[in-house]
Amino acid sequence: MKVIVLGGGVIGVSTAYYLAGAGHQVTVIERQPGVGLETSFANAGEISPGYSAPWAAPGLPIKAIKWLFMHHRPLVIRPKIDPAMILWGLALLRNCTAARYEHNKARMLALAQYSRTCLEQLRTDTNIQYDQRMKGTLQLFRTQKQLDGTAADIAVLKRFDVGYELLDRAAQALVGLHDFTTFRSVHCQARSPLKTLDRLDVRREGDRVLIAATARSFLHHQVRSMVGCLAMVGMGRWAEVRVEQALAARDRGALGLNAPPEGLYFVSAKYPEGDFAP
Ligand SMILES: Cc1cc2nc3c(=O)[nH]c(=O)nc-3n(C[C@H](O)[C@H](O)[C@H](O)COP(=O)(O)OP(=O)(O)OC[C@H]3O[C@@H](n4cnc5c(N)ncnc54)[C@H](O)[C@@H]3O)c2cc1C
């Protein structure tokens, strides 16, 4: 069969490749002087099937409105009366419910996993070379709300047996202004157990787990005590919720483990600008 593929981006070129492989006579028509010069040119290069998610998601309509007013906006809408565009927009809005999102994500995941298998085969068959790395994706959430919002994604990942690791969900229970009595040594001389923990980031590097705590000040043994509790979760001896419960107990007796001091380092101090100006 004679086939015309319109557009020589990654989709057009790979479609043409498979069609030609199946014995068809294929012509790729591209308006640019070469292939892969538009969207497929210099994207982030990430191949993460487990990460693929539909745009149509709960909260998208509000987000989209905000995007439209951003300086570097990820979304541009050129208003025109186009029935196809209007119908597409309505379908998008209809799919922004939690149930539709999960359903669609599951479909995308199955397709993405199939695509990855094809890509692996393509690599072997053509010996194409690029900076392929297979270390997975590290996703950073800045707020507890964002982290909680991943529950639907995680349910789908579990269902499709996509490997994932939630590194610091338990840690986020400690971020913010809290009474840290549980995490405070009996020798602590601070007047109040109330402290604001700005950040508690957990990441893994090979077989090392790095935990970075950021705050204006800490109580005596606070960091070691927090790390000890996170270690209990990491070792599977505590459920994540136990960290939150330990915090709420405001009782040193509720502490799981006070981590040893080895490996605890002061990283840096940040002074407010201007305070020490001459
Ligand atoms: C900033 C950015 C980062 C991204 N990062 C990632 C990532 O990390 N991982 C990932 O998987 N995806 C990523 N993507 C998405 C990915 O790049 C696109 O999904 C993919 O490139 C789309 O390929 P395509 O072939 O469909 O489109 P395109 O690459 O846009 O190809 C379409 C081609 O059709 C041609 N064309 C259009 N109209 C005509 C016409 N009338 N006649 C002739 N030719 C025509 C165009 O010139 C173009 O070359 C990213 C996208 C962007 C913008």
The ligand as an ORCA input file, in Angstrom:
! r2SCAN-3c Opt
* xyz 0 1
  C       9.275     21.776     26.131
  C       8.807     20.357     25.859
  C       9.376     19.313     26.574
  C       8.940     18.019     26.334
  N       9.528     16.999     27.039
  C       9.155     15.732     26.801
  C       9.789     14.643     27.446
  O      10.674     14.834     28.266
  N       9.377     13.391     27.179
  C       8.395     13.155     26.261
  O       8.078     11.976     26.050
  N       7.764     14.144     25.635
  C       8.135     15.423     25.845
  N       7.522     16.434     25.187
  C       6.445     16.107     24.252
  C       7.034     15.576     22.953
  O       8.118     16.393     22.531
  C       5.941     15.590     21.893
  O       4.852     14.834     22.359
  C       6.436     14.986     20.606
  O       7.620     15.602     20.160
  C       5.361     15.139     19.563
  O       5.841     14.604     18.389
  P       5.020     14.757     17.073
  O       5.738     14.013     16.014
  O       3.591     14.394     17.327
  O       4.979     16.331     16.789
  P       6.110     17.276     16.159
  O       7.481     16.922     16.610
  O       5.652     18.661     16.362
  O       6.022     16.892     14.653
  C       4.994     17.371     13.816
  C       5.658     17.707     12.492
  O       4.636     17.979     11.549
  C       5.096     19.015     10.723
  N       3.908     19.619     10.101
  C       2.854     20.165     10.734
  N       1.956     20.575      9.819
  C       2.459     20.250      8.614
  C       1.969     20.410      7.306
  N       0.792     20.969      7.043
  N       2.748     19.960      6.285
  C       3.939     19.381      6.527
  N       4.443     19.197      7.755
  C       3.696     19.626      8.772
  C       5.829     19.946     11.649
  O       6.764     20.742     10.964
  C       6.515     18.952     12.588
  O       7.846     18.644     12.200
  C       7.926     17.755     25.386
  C       7.366     18.814     24.673
  C       7.801     20.096     24.894
  C       7.206     21.225     24.096
*
